[in-house]
Amino acid sequence: MSVSSHAWIFFTLAAAAVQTARNAMQRELTTKVGVAAASWARFIFALPFAVVFLAVVLALEREPVIVRDGFATWLLAGSLAQMAGTATMLLAMRERAFVTVIAYTKTEPIQVALFSLVFLGEVLDTVRAIAVFVGAAGVMLMSWPRGDAGHDLRSAGWGITAGAGFAMAAVGYRGAITHLTGVSFLSAATITLVATLCIQTTVSIAWLIVANRASLRTLFTAWRQSVPAGFAGAVASQLWFLAFALQAAPAVRTLGLVEVVFAQVVSWRLMGETITGREIAGLALLGLGLVVILQS
């Protein structure tokens, strides 16, 4: 399947937009089923839709899939790393400095670049490396809480650890996708997504059965709210995986920082907050980083 060299840009921007919508749905779901159940809902209710996506893709493309050695390893690494990052975020929600923790998670693109170099051998040129650092610095400025929110080493540790989980997930997914050959990028991305969600759904349900069976029951009782969030999660994940199939993870995750801009715009409009000088500076740095990523 021929595809434009710029298609990854569209997939990434669309993924960031859909993920912003999914996060809003997930926040609403949290009020009904609790934080933990709502967080795992992104996996559980996304799986059926991802299976439908795969059925459509396989009906259109009938190439035999060649699974290279290492696919399962990368798949497990990405799937479990994302869940570890999510679990860390859940634990951080108990902290007074949760908003600061969120800011530190924005080191993710820098960690993606490091992990991609170490594990995949994907080297960023100097210009792109600088763009990753500039973009991450900008989004950290934008995300940094106003006032005193507990700026301490504990907060930094939570945030950087969560960011590492999400960074390793991106690298794992990129690694898994590149270990499927003989098929188009569309098939490779979709097959990897379904396999990933199978693992994450199994682990999520098992964990909820052991740790919070009541939340699991409530999650399915609130299916009217859970299903739309799952659908949005499946669409967002499909788009992310398509981007990873076409472009190295550091570039995708750096451009994906535009999600923070979408979320901030929603926050400014809904909460009527005025934009601060620090947020303007962060927005400028992020914009510079994204422009360089797109031009390089």
N, C-alpha and C positions, 0 to 999 in steps of 0.2 A: 504494500500500500504506500503510494507516494504521499508525502506530506511536506508542507512548507517548513523551512528551517526556523520560522518564527512561531510555529504552532504552539510550542511550549509556553510562550508568553501568554497567549490567549487562555490556555488551560490553567495556568497559574493564577492569573487575575480572576478568572471565573471561579476557581476553587476558593480563593480568598473571599470573594463576595458571598458564595453559598455558605461557606463556613461561618461567616459573620451572622447569617440568618440562622444557621443551626445552633450557634451559641445562644442566640436570643431565645430560641425555642427550648433549649436545654435549661436556661435559667428559669423559664416559666414552669418547666417540668419539675425542677428542683423543689419548688414550693409544695408540690403534691406528693412526691415520693422520696424526698430527701436527696442530699448531695451525692452520696455514694451510688445509689440506684440510678439516678439521672446520668451520672458520668458513665456508667457501664452501658446505659441504654444506647449510646452511640454505636456500640458494637452489636448488641443483641438485635436491635430493630433495623439495623442497616443490612444485615446479612440477606434476608429474603429479597430485597431489592437488588443487591449485588448479584445474586443468583439469576434473577431475571435479566440483568444486563449481560451476564455471561451467556445465557441461552440465546439471546439475540445475536451476540457477536459470533458464537459458534455456528449459528444458522447461516450467517452471512459469509463466514470464512471457514474453510474446511481443511486448512493446512495441518499436517501432523506436527505435534509439539515435541520438540527435543529438549528434555530436561537435563541440563549439564550438572555434573557433580558440584555441590556447593549450594544449589538452589534451596534445599531444605534448611541448611544452616543459616543462610541469609534471611530466609522467611521467618524462622523462629527468632532470630536476633531482632529483626524489625518489629515483629508482633509483640514480643515480650518487652522490648525496650519502650514501646509506646505505652503499654499498660503500666510499666514501672514509672514512667514520667507522669502518667495520670494519677497513680497511687500517691506519688510524692506530692502532687498538687493537692490531693485530698487531705493528706496529713498536714500540709502547710496551711490549709484553711482553718486549722485550730489555733494558728498563731496570730498574735496581735498584729504582726507586720505582714499580713498576707499580701497586701497591695505591693509592698516592697519586693516580696518574693516573686510576684508576677513580673516586675521590672527586670529582675535578674534572669528570668527564663529567656529574656530576649537576647541573651548571649548565644542562643541556639545556632544562628547561622555561622558564627565563628567556630563553634564546636563541630558543626557539620563539615566545614572546610577542613578542620584538622582530622576528623575521623575519615573523611573521604580520601585524604592523602595517605593516611596510615593503612587503612583497610582495603581501599579500592585502587590506590595508586593514581587517583585522579588529581592532577596538579593544577591549581589555579595560577594563571599568569599574574604578574605583579599588579597590574591595573585592577583586575577582578578581585584580588585579595584585599587591596585597599578599599574597594567598593563595599566588600562584605563588612569590614571593620567600621567604615563610616556609616553604613546603613544600620548596623547593630547599635552603634553609639547613638544614632538619631532616635531610634525607636525606644531605647532605654530612657532617653531624656523625656520623650513623650509619655512614657508609661510610668515614670517616677511619681510617686504619690506626693500630693501637696501637704505641706506641714510635716510634723514629726510622726512617722509611722513605724518607728522601731528600726532604724537603720543600723543593723548589727551584723556580726559575722554569722550568726545563726540564720538570719534571713537570707544572706548571701548564699550560704550553704544549701538551703532548701531550693532556692531559685536556680542556682547553677546545676544542681543535681537533676532537677526536673528538666531543665534545658538539655542536659546531656542525654536524658532518656529520649526526648523527642528528636534530638540530633541523631542518635544512633538508630532510631526508627527510620528516619529519612534515608540514611546510608544503607540500612538493611533492605529497605524496599527497593532502592536503586540496584543494590547487588543482586537481589532475587530476580528482578525483572531482566537484568542483563544475562542471567543464567538460563533464560528460556530462549531457544532459537528455533528457526524454522517457521515462525509465525510473525505476523505484523506486530507493530508496537501496541496496537489496540488490543489484540488477543493476549499478548504478554502481560500488559498492565491489568487487564480484567481477570485473567486467571490468577495472577498474584494477589489481587484484591480479595477475591473470593476465598482463596486459601488462607489469607491473613485473617479475614473475619471469622472463618470457621474456628481457628485457634483462639481468637480473642473472645468469641461468643461462648465457647466451651469453658474457658477459664473464668469468664465473668459470671456465668450461671453457677459454676461450681463454687466460686468464692461467695456469692450471695446466699447460696443454700447453706453454706457452713456458717457464715458470719452474720447474715441479716436476711433470714428467710421471709420475714414480714415485708421488707422492702421489695423483694422480688415479686411477691404476690401483688403488692400495690402497684408495681411497675406495669404488670400486665392488666390490672384492673383499670389503670389510667391509659389504656391503649389509644384512646382518641388523641391524647397529647404525645404519646410515645411514638406512634407510627409516623407522623409528619417529621418529628425530629430525626427518626431513623432514616427516612427517605432523604432528607437534606444531608444527613451524614454520609449516606451512600453516594449521593451525587458529588459531594465535595471530595470524598476519598477517591472516587473514580477519576475526577479531574486531576487531583494531585498525582495519582499513579500514572496517568497519561503524560503528565509533565515530566515525571521521573524517568519515563521510558524514552524520552527525547532529549533530556538535558541533564547534566551533572547536578547532584543534589544541592551543592552550595549556591549555585545560581538560582535554582528553583526556590529554595527556602529564603534567600535574600529578597527576591522579588515578592515572595509571599508575605513579607513584612507589611505590604500594603494593606493587609487585613487590619492592622492596628489603626491605620488611617480611617478605614471604613468604620471601625468600632468607635473611634474618637468622634467622628462626624455625627454618628448616631447619638452618642452621649451628649455632645454639645447641643444638638438640636432638641433632644428630649428633656435634658436636665437644665437647659438654659444657662449653662456655665460659660463664662468668658474664657477665651484662650489666653494662656499666660505667655510671657516672653520666652520661658524655657521650652514650652511646647512648640512655639514658633521656630525656635532654634533647632529643636529635634526634628520637626517636620522638614526644615530646610536640609539638614544633614541626610535624613532618610531619602528625600527627593534626589539629592546629589548622588547618593549611593545607587539608587534604582536607575537613574539615567545612565550612569557609567556601566552598570550591569547590562543594560539593554543595548548600549552602543558598542560594547567590547566583544 
